[in-house]
Amino acid sequence: MDSALYNVSTLEALGVGAAIGGGTALLIAAIRGFPAKDGADAAKRDAGDIIRFLSTRAAVATVVGALVLAATRWPTAAIASGILIFFWNQLFGGLAAERAALARVEALASWTESLRDTIAGAVGLEQAIPATARAASPAIREHLHTLVDRLRARMPMPQALEYFADDMDDASADLVIAALILNARLRGPGLREVLGALAQSSREEVDMRQRVMAQRSSTRRSVQIVVAVSVAVVLGLAIFNKSFVEPYGTVTGQMVLLLVIALFAAGFFWLRKLSAIETPARFLQRAARGGPAGQIPEQRGGDPR
């Protein structure tokens, strides 16, 4: 009889954990939302994003929360475990994103140098961009091919470059693309020198980011170890030494545990904020805001021409 009651209570705990984890994931999805997309297939892409979103990290978070609830019978710990798994990349990850951003800046520097050298051979900007897109780094090659396709579709060069800036979504790329837009409009001299200086600046930014990443890698690993050990100790005590953590099974104990978890969460978010790299804000966002086609963002002081 006791065994049957235990099995029923375990199934109930698993069901409650799954419901709590699923509800939390859906709430977070509703709050965060998904990026809006334009085009005829926007609804299909949004549905695909939602399915992938719910089938990966949210599913893992739900399973972990249910397992923690079954092992400890602490709803607070179950919800906290699910949220921790769901936001793991935001709190303790980011290395892949940093490497991708670094590769993009390095590829931009190489492409800028290639564009400068191609223009040096008395080649116009309309011919130099397609010629350099073929040998560009994979980090920006797709965006360059999209730019070339727009130019072949007879889109004006300034407008195509504005959309290219939105595709790149990088402040360093905005500097290079702004120089290209001005040259496409004014056709003035000195583009080679400007591109050379911008390529050198991008190289220096790559060196700086590499030094910062090397210094932060050990700190990030230390934080991950501290979090993993803390969670493992708590779960170990809850499973193998239940008498020691028995007070946490009451309502008051759950409130105290919630306070402790909140303090840990505040510390994690603080560490994440300290480890973030502040990048300059973009200034070429005309196409993304739906501005007039083919116009440079207005500048104070009169006509940019």
C-alpha positions as a Python dict, from the first residue, in 0.01 Angstrom:
ca = {
    (1, 'M'): (0, 0, 0),
    (2, 'D'): (278, 238, 94),
    (3, 'S'): (459, 152, -229),
    (4, 'A'): (149, 227, -433),
    (5, 'L'): (102, 560, -257),
    (6, 'Y'): (467, 639, -317),
    (7, 'N'): (433, 564, -689),
    (8, 'V'): (121, 779, -714),
    (9, 'S'): (289, 1069, -534),
    (10, 'T'): (593, 1037, -761),
    (11, 'L'): (377, 1052, -1073),
    (12, 'E'): (194, 1351, -930),
    (13, 'A'): (524, 1523, -860),
    (14, 'L'): (643, 1454, -1216),
    (15, 'G'): (318, 1589, -1357),
    (16, 'V'): (336, 1903, -1146),
    (17, 'G'): (699, 1953, -1242),
    (18, 'A'): (624, 1916, -1613),
    (19, 'A'): (334, 2158, -1584),
    (20, 'I'): (543, 2412, -1394),
    (21, 'G'): (836, 2384, -1635),
    (22, 'G'): (615, 2402, -1945),
    (23, 'G'): (421, 2697, -1810),
    (24, 'T'): (741, 2879, -1720),
    (25, 'A'): (885, 2818, -2067),
    (26, 'L'): (567, 2942, -2234),
    (27, 'L'): (560, 3249, -2009),
    (28, 'I'): (920, 3331, -2094),
    (29, 'A'): (847, 3281, -2464),
    (30, 'A'): (548, 3515, -2440),
    (31, 'I'): (751, 3782, -2259),
    (32, 'R'): (1057, 3762, -2484),
    (33, 'G'): (868, 3718, -2809),
    (34, 'F'): (1035, 3644, -3140),
    (35, 'P'): (1192, 3877, -3396),
    (36, 'A'): (951, 4002, -3655),
    (37, 'K'): (1014, 3898, -4014),
    (38, 'D'): (893, 4044, -4340),
    (39, 'G'): (781, 3856, -4648),
    (40, 'A'): (522, 3604, -4755),
    (41, 'D'): (671, 3317, -4553),
    (42, 'A'): (691, 3511, -4225),
    (43, 'A'): (419, 3306, -4055),
    (44, 'K'): (584, 2976, -4150),
    (45, 'R'): (924, 3093, -4031),
    (46, 'D'): (775, 3216, -3703),
    (47, 'A'): (602, 2881, -3649),
    (48, 'G'): (929, 2701, -3721),
    (49, 'D'): (1114, 2922, -3475),
    (50, 'I'): (855, 2853, -3204),
    (51, 'I'): (874, 2477, -3261),
    (52, 'R'): (1255, 2476, -3248),
    (53, 'F'): (1249, 2703, -2945),
    (54, 'L'): (1011, 2479, -2749),
    (55, 'S'): (1173, 2153, -2862),
    (56, 'T'): (1529, 2225, -2748),
    (57, 'R'): (1619, 2437, -2450),
    (58, 'A'): (1266, 2465, -2312),
    (59, 'A'): (1219, 2089, -2330),
    (60, 'V'): (1548, 2025, -2149),
    (61, 'A'): (1456, 2282, -1883),
    (62, 'T'): (1118, 2115, -1832),
    (63, 'V'): (1273, 1770, -1792),
    (64, 'V'): (1536, 1897, -1548),
    (65, 'G'): (1274, 2078, -1342),
    (66, 'A'): (1059, 1765, -1325),
    (67, 'L'): (1355, 1550, -1218),
    (68, 'V'): (1456, 1797, -947),
    (69, 'L'): (1097, 1809, -819),
    (70, 'A'): (1078, 1430, -810),
    (71, 'A'): (1410, 1404, -625),
    (72, 'T'): (1366, 1685, -373),
    (73, 'R'): (990, 1759, -362),
    (74, 'W'): (1086, 2129, -357),
    (75, 'P'): (883, 2329, -612),
    (76, 'T'): (1112, 2629, -566),
    (77, 'A'): (1421, 2427, -652),
    (78, 'A'): (1246, 2269, -950),
    (79, 'I'): (1142, 2603, -1098),
    (80, 'A'): (1487, 2753, -1031),
    (81, 'S'): (1659, 2456, -1198),
    (82, 'G'): (1442, 2487, -1507),
    (83, 'I'): (1507, 2861, -1535),
    (84, 'L'): (1880, 2804, -1481),
    (85, 'I'): (1895, 2553, -1767),
    (86, 'F'): (1682, 2773, -1991),
    (87, 'F'): (1902, 3080, -1945),
    (88, 'W'): (2234, 2894, -1920),
    (89, 'N'): (2377, 3046, -2238),
    (90, 'Q'): (2269, 3396, -2139),
    (91, 'L'): (2423, 3364, -1793),
    (92, 'F'): (2736, 3156, -1845),
    (93, 'G'): (2776, 3116, -2220),
    (94, 'G'): (2838, 3367, -2494),
    (95, 'L'): (3177, 3234, -2604),
    (96, 'A'): (3043, 3114, -2939),
    (97, 'A'): (2876, 3451, -3002),
    (98, 'E'): (3198, 3634, -2915),
    (99, 'R'): (3397, 3415, -3151),
    (100, 'A'): (3143, 3472, -3428),
    (101, 'A'): (3160, 3849, -3377),
    (102, 'L'): (3540, 3834, -3377),
    (103, 'A'): (3542, 3632, -3699),
    (104, 'R'): (3301, 3881, -3856),
    (105, 'V'): (3522, 4179, -3771),
    (106, 'E'): (3833, 3999, -3896),
    (107, 'A'): (3655, 3903, -4219),
    (108, 'L'): (3542, 4263, -4260),
    (109, 'A'): (3901, 4385, -4226),
    (110, 'S'): (4021, 4136, -4489),
    (111, 'W'): (3739, 4227, -4728),
    (112, 'T'): (3806, 4599, -4682),
    (113, 'E'): (4172, 4545, -4770),
    (114, 'S'): (4074, 4338, -5072),
    (115, 'L'): (3829, 4606, -5184),
    (116, 'R'): (4097, 4873, -5143),
    (117, 'D'): (4348, 4679, -5351),
    (118, 'T'): (4088, 4608, -5621),
    (119, 'I'): (3991, 4973, -5646),
    (120, 'A'): (4360, 5059, -5679),
    (121, 'G'): (4352, 4892, -6022),
    (122, 'A'): (4124, 5167, -6158),
    (123, 'V'): (3815, 4951, -6106),
    (124, 'G'): (3485, 5110, -6010),
    (125, 'L'): (3297, 5026, -5692),
    (126, 'E'): (3024, 4847, -5890),
    (127, 'Q'): (3281, 4605, -6032),
    (128, 'A'): (3502, 4580, -5722),
    (129, 'I'): (3230, 4456, -5485),
    (130, 'P'): (3128, 4149, -5692),
    (131, 'A'): (3494, 4071, -5763),
    (132, 'T'): (3589, 4070, -5393),
    (133, 'A'): (3274, 3887, -5276),
    (134, 'R'): (3391, 3557, -5426),
    (135, 'A'): (3704, 3536, -5210),
    (136, 'A'): (3551, 3682, -4892),
    (137, 'S'): (3555, 3497, -4562),
    (138, 'P'): (3258, 3265, -4492),
    (139, 'A'): (3167, 3489, -4197),
    (140, 'I'): (3042, 3763, -4432),
    (141, 'R'): (3028, 3587, -4770),
    (142, 'E'): (2654, 3525, -4758),
    (143, 'H'): (2581, 3892, -4685),
    (144, 'L'): (2812, 3998, -4966),
    (145, 'H'): (2642, 3764, -5211),
    (146, 'T'): (2308, 3913, -5108),
    (147, 'L'): (2452, 4259, -5173),
    (148, 'V'): (2572, 4150, -5517),
    (149, 'D'): (2230, 4005, -5599),
    (150, 'R'): (2065, 4335, -5508),
    (151, 'L'): (2306, 4525, -5728),
    (152, 'R'): (2239, 4287, -6018),
    (153, 'A'): (1866, 4346, -5964),
    (154, 'R'): (1930, 4716, -6042),
    (155, 'M'): (1890, 4834, -5684),
    (156, 'P'): (2071, 5168, -5635),
    (157, 'M'): (2412, 5128, -5479),
    (158, 'P'): (2342, 5345, -5169),
    (159, 'Q'): (2022, 5158, -5090),
    (160, 'A'): (2184, 4817, -5140),
    (161, 'L'): (2468, 4919, -4909),
    (162, 'E'): (2218, 5029, -4644),
    (163, 'Y'): (2054, 4687, -4652),
    (164, 'F'): (2400, 4532, -4640),
    (165, 'A'): (2468, 4729, -4320),
    (166, 'D'): (2147, 4595, -4168),
    (167, 'D'): (2248, 4240, -4264),
    (168, 'M'): (2590, 4281, -4103),
    (169, 'D'): (2442, 4448, -3791),
    (170, 'D'): (2784, 4559, -3667),
    (171, 'A'): (2914, 4902, -3570),
    (172, 'S'): (3253, 4838, -3732),
    (173, 'A'): (3082, 4744, -4058),
    (174, 'D'): (2879, 5067, -4045),
    (175, 'L'): (3201, 5270, -4066),
    (176, 'V'): (3316, 5092, -4381),
    (177, 'I'): (2971, 5091, -4542),
    (178, 'A'): (2919, 5460, -4467),
    (179, 'A'): (3240, 5540, -4655),
    (180, 'L'): (3119, 5331, -4949),
    (181, 'I'): (2778, 5503, -4948),
    (182, 'L'): (2938, 5848, -4951),
    (183, 'N'): (3168, 5749, -5235),
    (184, 'A'): (2878, 5599, -5431),
    (185, 'R'): (2694, 5931, -5402),
    (186, 'L'): (2976, 6183, -5433),
    (187, 'R'): (3230, 5989, -5645),
    (188, 'G'): (3513, 6175, -5478),
    (189, 'P'): (3878, 6075, -5444),
    (190, 'G'): (4048, 5928, -5140),
    (191, 'L'): (3843, 5608, -5102),
    (192, 'R'): (4155, 5391, -5102),
    (193, 'E'): (4310, 5582, -4814),
    (194, 'V'): (3987, 5573, -4615),
    (195, 'L'): (3945, 5199, -4667),
    (196, 'G'): (4305, 5139, -4565),
    (197, 'A'): (4259, 5333, -4242),
    (198, 'L'): (3933, 5152, -4165),
    (199, 'A'): (4093, 4813, -4231),
    (200, 'Q'): (4376, 4900, -3992),
    (201, 'S'): (4121, 5006, -3730),
    (202, 'S'): (3937, 4675, -3769),
    (203, 'R'): (4263, 4485, -3726),
    (204, 'E'): (4332, 4670, -3403),
    (205, 'E'): (3981, 4589, -3281),
    (206, 'V'): (4040, 4220, -3355),
    (207, 'D'): (4362, 4225, -3149),
    (208, 'M'): (4184, 4395, -2860),
    (209, 'R'): (3897, 4147, -2861),
    (210, 'Q'): (4137, 3853, -2871),
    (211, 'R'): (4318, 3980, -2561),
    (212, 'V'): (3989, 4035, -2379),
    (213, 'M'): (3860, 3689, -2469),
    (214, 'A'): (4182, 3528, -2345),
    (215, 'Q'): (4153, 3705, -2010),
    (216, 'R'): (3785, 3627, -1968),
    (217, 'S'): (3797, 3258, -2057),
    (218, 'S'): (3942, 3156, -1719),
    (219, 'T'): (3690, 3372, -1531),
    (220, 'R'): (3398, 3225, -1725),
    (221, 'R'): (3518, 2872, -1653),
    (222, 'S'): (3555, 2951, -1282),
    (223, 'V'): (3200, 3082, -1264),
    (224, 'Q'): (3065, 2772, -1437),
    (225, 'I'): (3251, 2547, -1191),
    (226, 'V'): (3117, 2741, -891),
    (227, 'V'): (2761, 2716, -1018),
    (228, 'A'): (2788, 2345, -1100),
    (229, 'V'): (2942, 2260, -760),
    (230, 'S'): (2680, 2465, -572),
    (231, 'V'): (2390, 2297, -752),
    (232, 'A'): (2547, 1952, -711),
    (233, 'V'): (2597, 2000, -334),
    (234, 'V'): (2238, 2116, -283),
    (235, 'L'): (2093, 1829, -485),
    (236, 'G'): (2326, 1580, -316),
    (237, 'L'): (2213, 1687, 28),
    (238, 'A'): (1848, 1680, -75),
    (239, 'I'): (1878, 1325, -209),
    (240, 'F'): (2130, 1153, 19),
    (241, 'N'): (2094, 1346, 346),
    (242, 'K'): (1728, 1440, 366),
    (243, 'S'): (1733, 1486, 742),
    (244, 'F'): (1986, 1769, 712),
    (245, 'V'): (1768, 1968, 469),
    (246, 'E'): (1432, 1861, 611),
    (247, 'P'): (1341, 2217, 725),
    (248, 'Y'): (1337, 2328, 362),
    (249, 'G'): (1040, 2098, 300),
    (250, 'T'): (804, 2332, 486),
    (251, 'V'): (641, 2645, 347),
    (252, 'T'): (873, 2865, 552),
    (253, 'G'): (1170, 2665, 434),
    (254, 'Q'): (1063, 2710, 72),
    (255, 'M'): (1042, 3086, 125),
    (256, 'V'): (1392, 3088, 272),
    (257, 'L'): (1517, 2874, -18),
    (258, 'L'): (1355, 3119, -260),
    (259, 'L'): (1546, 3404, -96),
    (260, 'V'): (1875, 3212, -122),
    (261, 'I'): (1809, 3131, -489),
    (262, 'A'): (1727, 3498, -557),
    (263, 'L'): (2060, 3602, -405),
    (264, 'F'): (2243, 3349, -622),
    (265, 'A'): (2054, 3468, -931),
    (266, 'A'): (2141, 3831, -858),
    (267, 'G'): (2506, 3734, -828),
    (268, 'F'): (2497, 3544, -1158),
    (269, 'F'): (2336, 3835, -1343),
    (270, 'W'): (2588, 4074, -1190),
    (271, 'L'): (2880, 3858, -1305),
    (272, 'R'): (2727, 3836, -1650),
    (273, 'K'): (2692, 4214, -1668),
    (274, 'L'): (3053, 4263, -1560),
    (275, 'S'): (3176, 4020, -1828),
    (276, 'A'): (2981, 4182, -2112),
    (277, 'I'): (3172, 4380, -2376),
    (278, 'E'): (3020, 4716, -2453),
    (279, 'T'): (3019, 4772, -2827),
    (280, 'P'): (2947, 5106, -2998),
    (281, 'A'): (2591, 5164, -3110),
    (282, 'R'): (2513, 5135, -3480),
    (283, 'F'): (2428, 5447, -3678),
    (284, 'L'): (2330, 5299, -4017),
    (285, 'Q'): (1983, 5157, -3958),
    (286, 'R'): (1790, 5335, -4231),
    (287, 'A'): (1671, 5025, -4416),
    (288, 'A'): (1573, 4844, -4097),
    (289, 'R'): (1357, 5138, -3987),
    (290, 'G'): (1180, 5147, -4324),
    (291, 'G'): (1321, 5483, -4427),
    (292, 'P'): (1307, 5621, -4780),
    (293, 'A'): (1489, 5400, -5024),
    (294, 'G'): (1834, 5501, -5128),
    (295, 'Q'): (1880, 5784, -4878),
    (296, 'I'): (2163, 5831, -4634),
    (297, 'P'): (2050, 5898, -4276),
    (298, 'E'): (1996, 6270, -4233),
    (299, 'Q'): (2276, 6458, -4063),
    (300, 'R'): (2258, 6771, -3860),
    (301, 'G'): (2373, 7084, -4023),
    (302, 'G'): (2211, 7059, -4364),
    (303, 'D'): (2216, 6848, -4678),
    (304, 'P'): (2477, 6567, -4661),
    (305, 'R'): (2566, 6641, -5020),
}
